[in-house]
Amino acid sequence: MKDKNDQINEMRDYPTASTALESILEKAASLRASDVHIDPSAKETFVRLRIDGGIEALETIPKRLHDEIIARLKILSGARTDI
């Protein structure tokens, strides 16, 4: 069984945004995270989780997936995708 440290700070490249988001949300749930932060930078996107009141790095994903992940989250949550 993986412990918390095995799941945090992994570098990942996913074939699709849906695959990335599914993995991120599964990890967040297994670590009992209350928030998921998806923060873009110039070259990559950082994924962080709020666990027990603190922010911890989960992984870094390619910048190319950022917009698709945000769009997927909007669709899943019923938010408008045109803004």
C-alpha positions in Angstrom: 0.0 0.0 0.0 1.3 3.4 -0.9 1.7 5.9 1.9 1.1 9.6 1.6 4.7 10.4 0.6 4.5 8.0 -2.3 1.6 9.8 -3.8 2.9 13.4 -3.5 5.3 15.1 -5.8 5.1 12.7 -8.7 5.9 14.1 -12.2 3.2 12.9 -14.6 2.3 13.2 -18.3 -1.1 12.0 -19.1 -2.5 11.2 -22.6 -5.7 13.2 -22.0 -7.1 15.8 -19.7 -9.8 13.4 -18.5 -7.2 10.9 -17.5 -5.2 13.5 -15.6 -8.3 14.8 -13.8 -9.5 11.4 -12.9 -6.1 10.6 -11.4 -5.8 13.9 -9.6 -9.3 13.5 -8.0 -8.7 9.9 -7.0 -5.5 10.9 -5.2 -7.1 13.9 -3.6 -9.9 11.7 -2.3 -7.5 9.0 -1.0 -5.4 11.6 0.8 -8.6 13.2 2.2 -7.8 16.6 0.6 -10.4 19.3 1.1 -9.3 21.4 -1.9 -7.5 20.9 -5.2 -5.5 23.8 -6.5 -4.5 23.7 -10.2 -2.0 26.5 -10.8 -0.7 27.3 -14.3 2.8 28.7 -14.9 4.6 29.6 -18.1 5.7 26.1 -18.9 3.8 23.7 -16.7 0.8 23.3 -14.3 1.2 22.6 -10.6 -1.3 20.6 -8.8 -1.5 21.1 -5.0 -3.8 19.7 -2.4 -5.1 21.2 0.9 -4.6 18.4 3.5 -5.1 19.0 7.2 -5.1 22.7 6.7 -1.8 22.9 4.8 -1.0 23.0 1.0 1.1 20.1 -0.3 2.4 19.7 -3.9 0.8 16.7 -5.6 2.4 16.7 -9.1 3.3 18.8 -12.1 1.6 18.2 -15.4 2.2 19.6 -18.9 0.8 23.1 -19.6 -1.0 21.7 -22.7 -3.5 19.9 -20.4 -4.4 22.9 -18.2 -7.2 24.5 -20.3 -8.8 21.1 -21.0 -8.7 20.1 -17.3 -10.4 23.4 -16.3 -13.0 22.9 -19.0 -13.6 19.4 -17.8 -14.1 20.6 -14.3 -16.6 23.2 -15.4 -18.6 20.6 -17.3 -18.6 18.2 -14.3 -19.7 20.9 -12.0 -22.3 22.4 -14.3 -20.5 25.7 -14.5 -20.6 27.8 -17.7 -17.8 26.9 -20.1 -18.2 30.0 -22.3 -16.5 32.4 -19.9 
